[in-house]
Structures are given as C-alpha cells and as structure tokens.
Amino acid sequence: MEIKRDVYLNRLITKKHNGLIKVVTGIRRCGKSYLLFNLFKDYLLAEGVAEQHIIEIAFDSFENKRFRDPEVLYPYLKEQIKNDGIYYVLLDKVQLL
C-alpha cells in the first residue's frame, strides 16, 4: 500500500523553481525519504526531467559515506553537472554531511 502524500508533494512542486533550497522535516520514519526519492523523483521524470539531471545522495548509505566530506561532495556534484540545464540535487540525512 502506498501513501501518496499529495499535500506534501504539491508543496514541493509549487515551490520547485523559486530559487530556494527545500528542507523536508518531520518525525523519524514518517516518509520524508520516500517523498523525496520516490514521489518527487517520479514526478520529475514524468514531467520530462532527464534522469541525469536528478542527483540523489543518501548520506546514511554505506556507498555514499565518502560524500559526507564536503571536500569530496563538491567536486562530485560539479562533475555530475554537465550543462546549463536545471539539475535537482536530492539529499537525504544531510545532517551527516
């Protein structure tokens, strides 16, 4: 069973190009990561955003542990951004950075 979270998703969608960083807050295990990495990402893909323009990093993942160092994260992000198009950087557990 999937909980759509339309209210929260629509808040992200309506403010996506206002030039500000979006921060999703809530209690533990309430679906913040799911909202970001599944619902919002699916919306972006359905709107025609190229998958290469969506950069996802979950800092609690072992594979991404090295990105907790800003000296490693910044060059990685610059390397991923290949043109002047709009990119979406989705970060989870950013407090570990």
Protein Blocks (a to p, Z undefined) as FASTA:
>chain_A
ZZfklmmmmmmmmmmmnopacdddddehiopmmmmmmmmmmmmmmnopafklpccddfkb
mklmmmmpmklmmmmmmmmmmbfbdcddddehklmZZ
